[in-house]
Amino acid sequence: MIAIRKFIIDAPMSAAELIKQDIDEPIFLRHWKIGAIRSEIITASQTRHRNILPLLAHMVRPNCHLLVYEFMKNGSLQDILYDVSQGRRELDWPSRHRIARGIASGLESLHMCHRPRIIHRDIKPANVLIDDDMEARISDFGLGKLMPDGHAQITVTCMVGTVGYMAPEYLQTETISEKYDIYSFGVLLAVLVMGKFPVDDFFRITEEKDMVRWMRNVIFSENPNRAIDSKLLGNGYEEQMLLVLKLACFCTLEDPDERPNSKDVRSMLSDTELIKDFMKKHKRMDFDSDDYDELIQQEIYTEWLSSLDSYNPL
């Protein structure tokens, strides 16, 4: 089965014409449909990986563009986790862990194997589709950016993304790199373990007012298990889940240079014991040390996140 996305546009251009267009950010905001279609064509259609949803076909009609994908009957990870929170279905830890590994593998392909490298720029549960085998498929490359070889980061002129998943350096300096996706993935990891979303009312009544800061404080408290989704407690995987939450802490460090890369993240999720080794090798990020008290006090631009509306037209 296939799924078709329809973009109604006056005088639509062909794929070749779209690719030739040099669409900068301001134009993207005025004509986001054109920018989204162009991003899908130059990213998803060029990528082949089991954990990435490819663009199968692009068709131009007199008043619209049609994008064709494989149909994912299980829907998005966002939908599944919401149903779990409402008691309408179950998602055990081995399934969540498998989904996390799949997303990490897809990111490794985008960041390490594709040339030029691809920054997805909107990793979140709503953009992860789940196939018949409960494997994760990264989808929706409408905000994707190509990272030219030789560049460590690129500057963007307009801020787009989803509240709670945007990296702090993006809000501060308007620059992005592969580590932007790693930050977003760290938030997604936390969602998988905690069963809570960044914008949940729960975090508004906490002292931290922010999911990432709350996670960091709780994971290294006397009772870290309270950070775990109550539906997962008592299953015998508590130690592994806490290690994955520590990995989420690494991924959401304020300094992008201190976050692990996608290859390391995939390796650590495949063998969670490697997370302990990673902590030993990176003393600055050893959260069990006294230095962590200083780390968790760092500003991560919570005020920016709470004041921004999510820009997600796709």
N, C-alpha and C positions, 0 to 999 in steps of 0.2 A: 504494500500500500504506500501511497505517497501523500504528502501534505503540501499545500500550495499557499504561499503568501502573496496577497495582491496589493500592489501599491498604485493607487490612482494618481496619475500625473498628466498634466497637459503636455502635449508634444513630447512623449518619451523618446529618449535616445537609445541607440543600439549599445550593446556591451562594449564594442570597440570605441564608440564615441565617449561613453562614460569613463573608460579607463584613461583616455587621453585628457579628460578634464582635470585641471589642477584645482581641486576643490579645497579651499582653505576653511578654517573653522567658522568665521562669520557667515560665509556662504552656506556652510553645512547647517547652521542654525536656521537660516531662512528657508533652505531647501533640504531639510534633513532627510527626506525620502530619497533624494538623489544621492546624497552622501552615504546613506545606509546601503542602498543597492550597490553602489560602487565598492564600498568596503566588503560586502559579501562576495562580489565577483572576484576581487583581487586577493581575497584571503580564503574564505571557505571553499571556493571552487578550485583552489590550487593545493589544498591540503588533504592528504589521505592518511588517516590514522583511526584506529578502532574506537578511540574515545573522542573523536571530533565529528560532528554532524556535517557532512559535506553538502555543498550546493550541487544538486544533480543537474539542474537545467535552469536557464534564464530565457524567458520568452517575452518579446515586446509585442504589445497589442496597441491599437490606435489610441487608447486613452489610459493605458496602464502597463505596468511591468508585473510579470508573474515569476516568482522564485519557487522552484520545486525541490523538495527535500523528502527523505525517507520518513514515513509516518512513525511516530513513537507513541504507542497506545498507552503507555504508563504515564505519559505527561511529564511535567517538570518535577524536579526535586522539591521545589517550593510547594507544589500542590500535594505531593506525598507527605512532606513533613507537616503541613497544615492538617491534613487528614489524620495523621498520627496524633497530633496535639488535641484533636477533637475526639479521639477514640474510635475513629472510623476504620482504621487499619493499623497494622503493626509494621515496624521496621527495626529489626534487631541490630545489635552492634556489628556482627560480621558483615551484614549487608551494607551498613553505613560505612564501615571501614573499606569495603570493596569499592564503593562509590568514590570515596576520597582518593583511593589509589588510582582509580581510572582518571579522575580529573587531573591529578598530579602528572600522570603519564601523558595526557593530552597537552598540558602546559609545557612539559619538557619538549614535546615535539614542536610546538609553536616557537619556543624560545631557543632551542638548541639545534634542531634539525632543519628547520625551514630557512631559506635564504631568499629575500631578507627576512630577518626575524619578525615575528608577529606579536604585538601586544594586544590582547583581547580588550582590555580596558573596561570590562563590565562583568567580571566573574561574580556570580551570585547564584543562589539556588534556582531562581526563575529562569536562568539561562543554561541550566544543566538539565538535559532531557534524559530519561531513563528508558532503555530499550527492553525488548522482551526478556532478555537474560539478566535484567537488573544491572546492566553495565551503564556507566555514565557516558553521555555524549555532550561535549561542550558545543553550545549553539549560539546564534545571534551575534554575528561579527559586525553589526552596524556601527559600533564605535571603534572598531579595530584600527590600529595604526601599524604601518610598516616601519621597522627600525633599520635604517641604512647601516651597512657594514662600516665598522670603524667608529660608530657613535655609541657612547655609553648611555646617553639619554637624549630626549628630544623635548622641545618646548611647544606647548599648545597655548592658544590664545583665548580659548573659551572653555569654561569649566562645565563639563557634562559628566554624568555618572549617576550612581545610586547612593543615597545617604546611608552611611554606616559601612560601606565597602570601599570608599575612596581613601587612598593613602595620604597621610599628612603632608608629604612633600609636594604633592599635587596641589593641595590647598594653599601651601605656603609659597611655592616657587613656580607653579604652573609647568613643572617638568615631569616627565614620565619615563619609565624604563621597564624592563621585565619585572623589576622588583615591585612595581605597582600591582601587577597581577598577583605576585606572591602575597602582598598585604591582603588583597581581596580574598585570596584563597585561605589565608589564615583566619579571616572572619568566618568564611564558609565552614572551615574545620570546626571552629567553636560552635557554630550552629548545629552541626551534626552531632557533636558530643553533648551539648547542653540542651538541645531541643528548644532553643529560644532564638528569636531573630533580633537584630540590632535595634529595631524600632519598637520592640515590644514595650508595653506600658510598664512591665516589671522593672526595667532599668531606670525609668524616670523617677521611681520612688527610692532608688538606692542612693547612697552617699556619692558614688562615682558618677552617676547620671550617664553612664556610657558602658556598653557591653565589654569592650576590650579592657578597660581599666578594671571593671568589676571582675572579669575573668582572672586577670593577673593577681589581684588581691586575694581572691578566694583560692586559687590553685595552690598558693604557697601559704595558706592559713593552716590552722590546726585541724580543720575539717574540710579538706579539698573535695571530698566526694559530693558536697552540696552543689558543686558546679555541674555535676553530671545529671543528665535527664533522668528523672525519677523512674521512668519506664525502663531504664537500662540497668538500674541498680540490682545487685543480687544475681547477676548473670555470670560472674566469675571473670569478667574482663575489666574490672575496675582499674587495675594497674596499667593495662594497655591504654585505656581511655584517658587516664591522667597523663600518660606520656604524650599522647596525641594532643592534648590540651597544651602541654608545654611546647610542643612543636608549633601550635597556633600562636603561642606567645612569641616564639622566635620570628615567625612570619610577620607578625604585626609590630615589630620593633620600629621605633620612630625613624631611626637612621636606616635608609634603604641598603646601604653598604653592609650592614650587619645582619641583614636577613639572609637566609640560605637561598641558593638558586633552585630552580625547578628540578634539576637532576638530583640534588641533595635531598630535596623534599620527597621526591618519588622514592628514593632509596630508603629514607628513614620511615616512610609509611609501609614499605615492603618488609622492613625489619625494624620494628620499633626500638629494639635494643640499641640501634645506632643513634637514637636520640640522646641516650646517656653519653655515648662517645662524643657526640657533637657538643654537648654541654661541657665536657671536660676539656675539649680543644679550644673552646671559646670562653675563656674566663670572664670576659666582659659581660657575657650573657648567661653566666651560671646563676640561675635564679635562686639557687639554694644558698648563695653567699650573702654576706652582709651588704655587698654592693647593690643588691637588688632594691633595697629600700630607696636608694637614690634614683634608680631607673624608673620605678613606678610613679615617681613624683613628676616626671617630665611631662610637659604639656603636649597633648596629642591633638590639639585643635578641636576639642569637644564643642566649643562655642560655634566654630565654623560648621560642624556637622549638624548641630541642632538648628542652625538658622537657614540651612540650604534645603530647598525642595528637591526631591528626586527628579532628575531629567531622564525619563525613559520612554520616549515616544514609540519605541518599536514593540 
